[in-house]
Amino acid sequence: MKKDLRIIKTEESLRKALLTLLKTKTLETISISELCRLAQINRGTFYLHYRDVHDVFRHYFEVIVEDFRKAYEKPYLNTNFNINNMTPDMIDIFNHVKKYKAFYQIIFDGKSPMTYYYLVFDTIRKFMEESLSIDNNAVYLDVDFDYLISYHANAIIGIIIEWHKQNYTTPIEILNEQLIKLITNTRSYR
């Protein structure tokens, strides 16, 4: 069943307003009144869909996580989890980041609470844990699995942060090539 267009527009207005406010304020200091005012919706409409401002953020983050999951899984699914068969054109993570650039600009601006960083880190780490546990071809050079997936999750975040520092000017194709080189050079196979 399709979602009502009014609901879609309300959610989008609230997301845009939230991102605007997060550029200058922390999530904890944003009031429902100012969020509704900026989104141009009334409080009654807000409460039909959300409990509080955190609920808006949580819902938006869930949308982003689902899109990130699809982007992350795409090359693994296309190669049956055999990293040796991955090519740069299969990588979709940076397209995801570009799609949600306004969100990532806030997350990685250096002024945001570390909580946001850890939300992204925990999400990526979870995806990696799932995919690496499926990858039967990999041998992990006597490294504790938890440290390994944390290392790889931070590596991806590091690339995204560097791209952010460069104002997202590096072409996605170049980032995809770099990521493939990093992935294939940090793992050993039987």
Order of alpha helices (4+ residues) and beta strands (2+ residues): alpha-alpha-alpha-alpha-alpha-alpha-alpha-beta-alpha-alpha-beta
